[in-house]
Amino acid sequence: MSEKDILRQYQTYITQIIQPSCVLPLLDFLSDHAEQIKTTETQKGPTEAAILMMSFIYDLIEEPGWFRMLLDGFSHAGYRTLAEAIELNNFAGIEKAAVHKEEVRRLSVILNNVKPLDILLHMSEVLLPSQGERVERATAERGNTHGIQTLLDFLLRTDNPKWYQHFLDALSKGGYGHVVDVLDDQNGKASEQSGAEGKEEALEEMEVSFSEEAGPSNLCASADSVKDGCQPASDYEDVPTLVELRKYQNELARPALICKNTIICAPTGSGKTVVAMEICRNHLEQRTEESQRKVVFLANTIPLCQQQMEMFQKYFENTDVAVTGHFGDKCSKLAIKVSVQNYDIIVMTPKLLDINLDDGIIPGLSTFTLIFFDECHHTMKNHSYSAIMKKYMDIKLGPEPTKLPQIVGLTASVGVGKSKNEYDAREHIFQLCANLDTDTISTVKQYEEELRSHVFVPSKDTRIAKRRISNRFMDIVLELMAHVESLAEKSYNIGTLSKIPRSTRGSQSYEQWIVEVQRNCKVLKLDNEDEEKRVCRKIVTCAEHLRKYNDCLIILEDARAKDAFKYLLEYFNNMDPAFFDETDEKLVNYFEEKKAMLEDFANDSVVDNPKLSELQMVFEEQYRFKPETRTILFVKTRALAEAIKDWVLETPALAHLRPRVLIGRRKTENVVGMSLSNQKAALNAFQEGGSKLLIATSVADEGIDIATCNLVLLYDYVGNVIKMVQTRGRGRAKDSLCILITSNSESATKEQINILQEKMMYDAIDNIQKINHSQFLAKVKKIQINMKKTQDLMRQMTKAKSQETDIFVLLCGKCRKMTCNSKDLRVIKNSHRVVIKKDFIDLCNVTPHPKPKKHDEMEMKRKIACKECNWDWGIMASYLGIPELPLLKTDGFTFVNSRTQTKAVVGKWQDFPGVIEEFDILEMSTDAQGTGV
């Protein structure tokens, strides 16, 4: 191959990178054509100019050394990676440089507010000097927007493999951290697929088929099923129904009605539950004496389980189909066992199914012939849905595969994960399909017009409120925080305890920083052990106060100063002076000194929150013209939900809304959860007209049917694309509105990104549906085999770990008091870690539990904390007749390896590095005394 042939082979790479005006001064053999090439660059852009330049090169008489001169010219002009790639015939570096360019192009709109001169100083590694000068000139002459676009034009032509990281670093150093957060998820994994690899993986576009042979593992598979290839459309026709499905609903149901494992993806409000019930009816009608049928419907939350159970019971009330449900804390194993034996349809939470499969109460997944996964997009990572499907995969890919249930997933949005481009979105969806052993993704294609006539997508709007200006209340809290930080710094340089940079007080980033400081101080190692204990306790105490003050500022950002003050007051009033040390006393005194001033400023009605003013304006606009409006207001935290409710009730113009709050059942550090009966009462009051405003946290995101809602308000409530689709879908009435109210430009930008990602998701689904069905199944099978290998390896590692004999001492996470060791611990149902050492109770401060409950036959009635410093250790439970069994939380302790003396903190018990034996009731009955420390 001649040197010119090499250039022709790689011309696309060259012309998409080279800016001819930068290399022409170094290429004497092109001097006769230089002006023409530069003119083309000015008028038509660098790519056209580069193509023209290459055409002149191909026409050159090949003088000795010309090719070397060309490569040297590229290299000296700053295109070293390109020159090396041509010389070595290896474009891996160039392809690496192409990663992320597509996403930056697609998201370039969010960069329009970046001032180029803020970041240009940090871009010398990826921009040529002449390019930097042109950016400066463009900015000076035509403004920041033109300047940043000029910078991006140059950046997206770079051959530097590390350009993206340099760009993110420059943005961060320039003060644009919020843009970095959008462009790059630090916990995500950058795509390693190059443009060329992406083309090799290009998906063949063929007509989608639902008819691929399912194989003998599926209970629905018939011996007469059509073999590989396209299933005739007539196979979907004339399916009998209990109710008249709409045409688009029947289209959604078709694959599942012929027993295919299916993900049904359709908008909120399209009637996916009705589709599921029809699939269920059709499935149960095929039972015979020899082939019984049994269905389990899984839903993530208790309110959703309750709702779905009632809908199924109503649907099948005049039939011989028996429906029941199990969810909540009072589910007995006997009741579940009886239900599985005697009922046709059981509605339950996935966690409950997983636990009862592990315990053998439910013999195995083959007990069921059909499993529904409601909101199936959760079947990722460590969700209970994934745990169930891992059991499924063990059977499917095991040495002796047996019959498996049909799987049907329901969702309004499969999501795109951390994808930044359509290729990665497809990979995310393929992963979901593999996790659910999916044969088909069913969406509405044929009857889209009918779907649009029945499903009303709310109009979307964003209202930007002014940010709360600095006020004296805020200033005092910031002063208190500075004081606490200073006190901690006198004992130890707390900045060294976290790799996370210390951020602005009153932000989520600051919260992450202080949590990391508190976590790492628990494993602090000093030469003097007594000094180490003193420093650890002091820093943990200071960190707790800083977290509370930071929470206070976050509340202040969204609500009133009086709400923020109330939060602080509750914290300090709940502290017990009996456990104070010198640090506690100092910190409480700091607060007491400022308390009166804080209260005065908190009660100053003149100081208003612009975001609340904007919210009030929206309410007044909507209810003035539509008094019958029903509104769901989504907020980020339970504390904020209560604060907004109080504000509405105390605002005369809004009190008529009679707000109700809907939050989750689980107790958090600051707010007691909501009982199921109270949740139902709030929903009923809203649906029946007693309340016009439902203030909800994420518990109302998914599934809950609130048909009368016609106004959805997102109060700085922004998540991923799934959350956007779900929350928007709560507005199901005609002419509904969905309004984001924010004082944060980053939130508005994130919502724009979600809209782009939603389109990307639908494009990805569409492309997957066009793949040849054999290709689709092969891809899914490959992912499943790799998942199984990883899963088996993890099990081997767990088994090897169980053979390790290191003993761990448990120290109080705050005062470092020795409590017990890992030989004194037992695990119950692979879930609860309890202490069997009887004198452990003597170390505990035992108080009544604010919300007693029963779970897994455990009654949890009291809280336990360190008797010395009152640090939370967990719960005192009674179990199987044992009245006092300490149930520990990992956050309460520092774990010390007794052999190596290394310290560790553990986020969850599954990550505990030692071995804990199984609980044995007989061991307790022999009056075991524990092993001591």
N, C-alpha and C positions, 0 to 999 in steps of 0.2 A: 504494500500500500504506500503510495507516494505521500509526501508531506502535505500536499494540497488536499489529497483524499482524506487525510486525518482531520484537517480543518473542516472539510465538507461534512464529515461524519458528526462533528460536534458543533456545527454552526449554530444550532438552536441555543445551546448553552452560552456560546460566545456572544451572540447578538442580544441576549437577554441580560447580559452582565456589563459588557463593555460600554463606556461612555467615550466615543471616539475623540472628542476634543481633549480628553486627558492623555491619550496615548499618541496622538498624531505628532506632537513635537519630538517624540522619541523614535519615530519611524521615517527615516530619511527617504526610503524608497517609495513613500506615498506623498512626497512633498508636492508633486504636480496636481494631486487630486484633493489636497487638504482643504482648500477653500470650499469646494463643492460639497465635501462631506460635512464640514462645519455648518454650511448653510442649511443642508438637509436636517441636521440635528436641531437647529434653531426653529425651523419651520414645521418639521414632522416628528421630532423627538429622537432620542438616542437609539431606539431599536431600529428604525428605518435607516438612520445614518450608519449604524453598525453593519446592516445588511449591505448597504452601498459600499462600505469600506471593504467588506469581505469579497464583493464582486470584483473590485479593483485588484485585490490580492491574488485572486484566482487567474486574472489576466496577466499577471507579472511574468516577465522572463525570469526564470529561476537562476539568479546569480548565486555564487557560492556564499553560504553563511546567512542568507536572507531569513531562513526559518528560525535560526538561533537569535537573530536580531529581533524578530517578531516576538518570540517568547520573552526575551530580555526586556523588550519594550513594555509588554504587558506587566511583567514583574516589577520593573522600576516605577511604573505608573501607579502601582498599588494593588495590582491583580495577581498577587503571588500564587494564591491557591489555584486560580484558573490556569496559569502558566504551568504549574506542576502537574495539574490534571491532564493537560494536553500532552506534556512530555512523557508522563508515566502511563498514559492511557487508562487512568483511574479517576473516575469522577465521583467517588464516594464523598469526598469533602464538599464538592459542589452541591450534591444532592442533600447533604446535611444542612448546608446553608439555606436550601429551599424550604426546609421545615419551618413552619410558623408564618411564612410569607403570605399564604392565602388568608389565614385568620386576621393578620394585621391589615391586609387590603379590605377584608370584609368589615372589620370593626374600625376602619379609619375615621368614621364619623365621631367616635368618642375622643379622638385625639385633636379635634379642632380647637379645643380650649387650652391646649398645651402651648405655652409660649416657647418657640424654638430656642431662643437665646438662653432659657433656663436650663436646657439640657445639652446644648451644642458643645459646651466646654468639656463634657464627659463622653463625647462621641468620636474622639480622635482615632480610636482603634478601628472604627468601621467606616469613617468618611474620609475621602481624600482631601488634602488641604484646599484644593480648588473648589471642591464641593461645599466645604464649610464656608468658604468665602461667598459662594453664590447663595447659600441659605441666609447668611447675614444681609446680603444685598437685597434679596427678595423680601425679607422681613422689613427692612428699613424703607423700601420703596412701596410695598403693597400690603404690609400689615402681617400680623401673626398667623392668620389662617393660611395665606399664600405661602408664608415662610415654612410652616409645618408640612404643608403638602409638598413643597420642594424638597424638604429634608426626607420625607417618606419616599419620594420618587427615587432619590439617590440610595436610600437605605435598602429598598427592595430590589436593587440591582447589585448589591454587594456579593462578593464571593467569600466573605469571611464566615467560616463555619460557626463562630461564636457571636455573630452579630446580634442575635435575639437577646442573649443574656446581657451583652453590653447595652443594648437599648433599654432593657428593663432596669438595669443599674442606673443608667442616666436619668430615666424617669423618676426613679426613687430618690436619687440625690437631688433632683430638681424640685422635689416636693409634690410629686404626682403619684403617691403611693396608691391612691384609690384607682387610678388607671391601671397600675400594675396588677392590682387584685382582680380586675376584670380580664386583663389579657392573659394572666398566668396564674393558675391555681397551684400554689407551692406544694400542696399535698398530692397534686395530680402527677401523672406521668406523661412527659412530653412525647408526642408521637414520633416514632422512629421511622415512619414510612416516608420514603422520598417520593417525588413525583413519578419517577420511573417505576418504582415498585408498585405505586398505586395503579399505574396503567397495566402492569402485569396482572394485578389482582382485579382488573376491571370486570364488572359483573355482566354476564351475558343477558341481554334484554329479550326475554321471551314471555309468552303469555303465561300468567300465573295459573297454577293447577293446585287444586285441593285434594287430588285423588291419589297421591303416592301411597303405595301399599304400606300400612302402618307396621306390619310385622306381627309375630305371634305374641309379643309382650303386652299388647293392648287388648283388654277384655272385649272391646267392641269389634275387633278385627274378625271379619267373617271369612270363611273358607271360600266364599264365592266372590270376594272383593275383586274389583278390577285390578289388574296387574299394573306394573310401572307404566306411566304415561298419563295422558290427559283424561280426566273423568268427564264424560259427557254431561252437559248442563242438566239433562233430564234427571240425573241422580238427585238433584236438589229439589225437584218439583213435587207437588202433591204430598208434602209432609203434613199429616193431620195435626191440628192444633186445638188446644182447649179454649183459647181465645184467639180472636182475629189479630194476628200480628200485622203491623204496618209492613209495607214492602221492604223498606230499608232494614227493619228489624229481622225480617225473614232472611234477607241477604247476609246479615251479620251472623245469624244462627246456622246457616247452611253447612259449613265445614264440620261444626260440632255435632250436628244432627246425623251426619254419616260417620260419627265416632272418631273424628280426627282431634288430636291434641291441638288446641286453638288458643291464641291470644285474640280476644275481641277488643278492638280499640275504637271507641266511638265517643263523641262529645258528652260531657255532663248533661244530664237531662234527656238523653236520647232513649232511655228505657232499657239499659243493659240488664237490670235486674229482671225485667219482664222477659227479656231474651233468655236469661239464665233459667228462669222458671220453666219456660217452654222446652228448652233443651233437657231439663230435668224430667219433665213429664214424659217426653218422648223416650228418654233413656229408661225410665221405670216401667213403661208400658212393654218393653221388650223382655221383661223378666219371665222366666219359666220355673217350673219346679226344680229343674236341673241347674238353672242359671239364675240365681238370685241377684238382685241389684240393690245397692246401698250408696247413698250420696252424702258427702260432707261438704258444707259450704263454709269457707273460712273468711273471716273479716277481722281487721286489725284491732278495732276498738270495741269496747263493750256497748256504747250507744249504737254503733253500727250493727253489731250482732243482734241487739234487741230489735232494731228496725227491720233488718232482713228476715229475722225469724217470724215477726208478725206479718210481713208481706207474704212469705211462703205459706204460713198457716191460712191466711185469708184466700190465697190463690187456690189452695188444695182443700178448702173446708168442705166441699160437697163431694169429695172423692174418698177412696179408701187409702190414700197416701197419708202416712202419719209423720208429722213434723214436730221436732223439739229443738231445744237449744241449751247450750251449756257455756256460761261465761261468768266472770266475776269471781269473788273470793270464796263463795260458798258451794263450789262444785264438788260433790263427794265422788270418790272413785266408784263406789257402788252404783250411784245414779248414772254415771257415764257408761259403765259396763252394761247396765240394764238397757239404756237407751240405744246403744250400738246393736244390741241383740234384737230389739223390738221395734225400732223406728226406721222409717225409710230415708228420712232426711234429717241430718243433725247439723245445726248451725253452731259454730264454736270459734274461739280465737285460735290462731295457729300455735301459740305457746302451749295452750292446754292440750291440743292434739299431740304436739311433740313430746310433752311430759308423759302423757298416758301411753304413747308408743314405747317410750323408754322403760316405763314401769311394767309393761306387759298387760296393762288393763285393756288396751286395744291390741289384739294379737299382732297386727302388722298392717301395712298399707293395702295389702290385698283384701283386707276386710271390706274395703270400699271399691266400688266400680267406677265412681266418678267423683273427682274433687274439683271444686271451684275455688279459685284464688281471687278474692275481691281486692281491687287496687293492686294488681299483680306486679306492678312496676317495682314493688318493694322486694322482689325476689332477687336480691343482690347481697353480697358480703355476708354479714352475720345475722341477718334478719331470720326470724323463726320460719318464714316461708322457705328460706334457703336450707335450713336444717332439715325440714321435711323432704325437700327435693333431693338432698344428699342421701337420705335413706332410700329414696326412689332410685337414684343412680347406682347405689350399691347393689340393688336387685337387678336393674337393667344391664349393668356392665359386670355383674358378678359371675362367678364360675357356673352357677346354676340359675339362670334367669327364670323367673316365674311370671305369672299373670300380674299385670299392673293396672291400676285405675286409669281411666281417661282423665286428662288434665285440661281444664278450661280456665284461662285467666281473663279477668275483666279489668279494663282501665280506660281512663279518658286520655292518658298520655303515657307512652312508654318511656319518655324522657330521652336525654342525650348524654347523661352523665357529665363528665368533664370535657366532652368533645368540643373542639374548636373549629372543626370542619365536617363536611358531610361524610367523608370516608370514616372518620372516627365515630360519627353518629351511627353509621351502619354497623360498625364493630360493636358498639354498645348494645344495639338492638339484637345483633346476632348472639351476644352473650346472654341477654335476657331470654331469647328463644331457646338457647342451650340449657339454661338453668331450669326452664319449665318444660323441657323436652317437646318443644313446639313443632308441629307439622305445618301450621299455617297462621299467618297474621290476617285476621278478618277485619276489613274496614268497608265502609260504604263507598261503592264506586258507581254501580248501576243506578241507584236511586238517590243520588245526592240532592236532587231538587226537592224531593219529598222530605228528606232529612232537614234541609234548610227551612222548610215550611213549618216544621214542628219544634225545632230546637232554636231557641233565640239566644244568640251570642251577644252579651251586653256590649254596648258602646264603651270604649276605653278612653279615659281622660287622666291627665296628671295636673295636679294643682301644687305649685311650688310656693311654699310659705317662707317668709323671712325667718332667718335664724334668730333665736332668742339672744338679745344683746346681753353683754355682761351686766350682772347686777350684784348688789351687796351680798345677797344670800350665797350666790355662787362664789364670790370672792372669799367669803368666810370659810366655806367648805374647802376651797383650794388651799387656803392658809392652813387649815387643820391637817390636810393631807401632807403638805410640805413639812409641817411640824412632826408628824408621825414618821415620815421618811427620814428626817434628820435624826430622830431618836434611834431608829434602827441602824442608821449608818454609823452611829457612835460605837456600836458593838462589832459591826462587820460591814464590809463593802458589799451591799446587797446587789449592786449592779453586776457583780461577777457570778451571781447565782442563777442567772438566766441568759440564754443565748438570744432570747427575744429582746429586741431593743425596747427601752423604756419609752412608752408613747404618751400622748396627751392625756392628762387626767380627764376622766369622764367619758372614756371611750371603751369599746370592746377590746381594743388592742392593749389598753392599760390593764384590763381585767386579765387577759392572757398572760401578761408580763408578771403580775403580782401572784397569780396562781403558780406560775413556774418558779418564782422566788420561794414561795411557801413550800412547794413540793421539794425543791432541791436543798433547802435548809435542813430538811429532815434527815438527809444523808451527809450533812456537813461533818468533816473530820478535823478535829483540832488536837493538838498535843496534850492539852489538859482536859481530862474527861469532864470535870465539874464545870469548867468554863464552857465546854462544848454544850452541855445541858442548858446552862444559863442563856447562852447566845441563841440556841435553837428555840427555846421557849419565848424569848423576847421577840425574835423575828416572826415566829408563827403568830404571836399576839398582834404585833404591828400589822402584819399582812391581813389579818382578819378585819382590823379597823379600816385599813385602806380599801379593802373590797367593799365594805359597807358604804364608805364615803363615795367611792366610785359609782356604786349602784344608785346612791342618792343623786349624783349629778346626771346619770342617765335618765332617771325618773324626771328630774327637773327639765331635761331637754324635751320631754314628751308631754308632761303634765304640769301641774301647778307647784309652786314652791311649798305650799302647805302640805301637798301629798309627799313631797320629798322629805320634808321635816317630820311628818308623821312616821315615815319609814325609819328614819334615824332614831326617833324617840322610842319606837317599839323595840328596836335593837338594844338600846342602852337600858331601857326599863326591864328587859328580860335577863339582864346580866345578874349573876349572883355574887355579891361582894365576898361571900364566904370563901370563894376560890381565887380571890385577887392576889397577885403578887405586886411588886413595886411597879412593874411596867403597866399592869392593868390600872392601877391607881392613877398613874400619871396620865394615861390616855383618857380615862373617864374624867379626870379633872380638866384636861384640855377642853373636852366637850362641854362640861358644866360651865366653864368660863365664857363660852360663846353661845350657850343655849338661849339665853334671853334675847340676844341680838338676832339669832337665827329665827326665833319665834316671831319677833316683831316684823322682820322682813318677809317671813312666810305668810303673814296675815295682811300684808300690804296689797290691797286689791288693785292699786294703780298699776303695779308691775304685772303685765299680762304676758301670756305665752302666744306668740304669733301663730303657732301651729294650731292651738286650740281655737283661736279666733277664726282661722281658715276653716276648721272643721265646723264651727258654729255657722259660718256663712253658707257652707254647703247644705247643712241641715235646713236652714231657713229658706234657701232657694228651692230645695226639693219639696219641702212640706207646704210651702206657700201655694204651689201650683198642683200638688198631688197630696192632699192630706192623708190619703189612704196608704201612702208609701210604707213599705216594710224594709228596714235596713239591717244588714249585717255589717258590723264594724270589726275588722280584724286588727288585733294588736299583738305585740311581740311577747308580752309577759303577763302572768296572772296578776301581779301587783298593779300593772298599768290598767288592766281590765277593771279592777275595782276602783282605781283612781278616776278613770274616765266616767264610770257609772256615778260616782259621787259628784263629779263636776256637772254632769248632765242634770242630776236631781237638784243641785244647788243653783242652777242657772234658770231663772224664771221662764225665759223664752223657750226652753227645751224640756222642761219637766214633764210636759204632756206626752213625751215619747215613752215614758214609763219603762226605762231600760232594764233588761235582764242580762245576766252574765252567764256565759257557758265556758267552763274551763275543764281541764282534765281531772281524773279521779286521783291521780298519784299526788301524794304530799311532797312539796318541795321545801327547801330550807326556809322560805319566807311565807308561803301560803298553804293552808290546808286544802286538800283536793275536794272535789265536788262529788257527792254521792250520786249513784245512778238515778235515784228517785228525784233528786234536785235537778239533775241534767234534763230529765224528761219533763219536769215541771216548767223549766225555763223554755224548752222547745215548744211545749204545748201553749204556754202563754203567748209566745211569739206567733205561732201558727194560727191561733184562734182569735188573735186581735187584742188580747189583754196588754200586750206590749208591742210597740212599733219599732223597737231597737234592740237587737241582740248583739252584745259585745262579746266577741269570742277570740280565743287563742287558736292554736293550730288544730285543736280537737275537732273543729268544724270544717277543716280544710276539705276532707274527703268523705264522699259517700252520703252524708246526712242529707235527706231530702227535705228541702224547705221551699216548697213550690211557690209560696206567696211572695218570696223576696224579689224586689225589683231594684234595689240599690245596694251595691257592694262597695264598701269603703275600706281601703287599705291604708291604715295609719302607720306610714313608714314601714309597711309590712311587705317585704320583698324577699323572695327566695329564688329557687331555680325555676326552670320552665314548667316542671310538673306542678309546683305550688301555684304558679301563675295560672295555669289552665284550670286547676282545681278551685282556687278561690274565685276566679272570674265566673266559674260555672255555678257558684252558689246563687247567682242571680238568674232565675229560670223564667220569670214572668216576661211577657212581651214588653218591648221598649225598656229593658233593664239597662242600668248604668253601672259601670265599674270605675271608681275614681281612686287614684293613688294620691294621698296627701303627704307631702314630704317637705322638709326644709333642707334636704340633703341631695345635692346634685348627683352624687354617686348612686343613690337609690333610683333616681330617674333614669340614669344611664343603664343601670342593671336591668331595669324593666324593658328598656329598648333592646338590650341584648337578648332578653328572654323572648321577645317577639321575633327576633331574627332566628333564635334557636328553635322556636316552634315551627317555623317554616322549614328549617333544616331537618327537623325530625320527620315532618310529613314527606319531604323529598326523599329522605333515607328509607322510610317505609315503602314508598312507591317504588324505589329502585330495587329493594329486596323482593317485593312482590313480582317484579319482572324477571327474576332469575329463573333459569331452568330448575325445576323442582328437585331433580337429582343433585344438582349443585348445592342447592339450599340445604338438603338433608345431609350431604357430605360435610358441608361446613359446620353444621350443628354437631354432627357426630365427632368431628375432629376436636372441637372445643370441649365436648363432654369427656373424651378420652384423656385430654390433657388435664382437665379438672380432676378426674378420678386419680390420675397419677399423683397430682399434688396433694390430694386428700389422703391418699394412702401413705405418702411420705410423712405428712403431718402426724398421722396416727402412729407411725413407727417412732417418730421423735418423741411423741407423748409417752409411748410405751417405754422407750429408753430412759426418759426422764423419771418415770415411776420407779425405776430401779436404783435411782440415786439415793444416797442415805444421809445427805447433809441435813442437819437440824437447824432451824431458824428460831431465834429468840424474837419475841414480839415486844417492842418498846412502845410506850405511849407516844403518839405522833407529835405531842406538844412538849411535855415535860421530860420525856425519855425514861419514865419509870418502867422498870422491868415488870412484865405482866404474866407471861407464860411462854411456852415454846411450841413448835409445830407438832410435837408428839402429843400435846394436850388437845389438839384440834381433831375434829371429825367432820366429814362432809355428808350431808343428807341430800339424797336425790340429785347428786352432782350440781347442787344449786346453793345450799346453805352451809356455811362453815360455823360450827359451834364449838364451845369450849367445854370439855368434860372434867377439867380440873376444878374440884369443888371450892377450894379457897380463892379461886379467881373472883367469885362474887364479892368477897371481902374488899377487893380493890375498887369496887364500882360504886358510883353514886347513882342510885336507882330512883327514877321519877316516873309519874304516870305518862303514858303515851297520849299525845293530843288527839289521836284518832286511831283507837285500837282496831285491829282487823284480824282476820283469819285467812291463812293461805297455806296450801299444801299440808293441811291438818295441823298447822302451827297457829297458836293464838299469840298475837303480838300485842301485849297490853302495857308494857313499860319500856322506857328508854334507859340505856346505861351509858355512863360517862366516867372518865377518870376521877377518882375520889380526891386526887390531889389538885388537878387543874381544870376539871370539868370538861375536858376534850371529849367530843362525841365518839363513842366506841361502837354503838349499834343498838340492838334491841334485846330485851329479856323476853324470851318466848317460853311457852309451855307446849310440850309435844309428847304424845302417846303416854300421858299420865305423869310425865316429868314436869314438875311445876316451874322450875327455874333452869333454863338452858340459854346461856348467853349466845347470841347470834351476832357475829362480828362483821363490821364493814372495813374494807381495806384502808380507807382514808384515815382511820383512827390510829394507824400504827406505822412504825418504822420496823423493817424486818432485817435482822442481823444474822448473817451466816456464822454459826458458832465455830466453824472450822477456819474460815478465812478472815472473819471479822469485818467483811464488807457489808455495807448497809444498802438497802434497797427500799424504794417505795413502789407500791403495786396499784395500778389503776383499777383492776378487777381481779377477782380470785382466779380466773382462768390463767392469768399471767403469773401467779405465784410460783417462784422458782423451786420450791420444795415439794415434798410428798405429804399428803394428808389422807389418813386412812378413812375407810367408809364407817359411818355410824352403825353401831350394833347395840340394840336395846338391851341385849343380855349383858353387855359390858357395864351398862349403867345399873342394871339390877343387882350386880355383885358389889355395888357401892364402891366403884372405882374412885380412887383418890387422885388420879393424875400422876404425872411423872415428876413434877417439880421442875424447876428451872436450872 
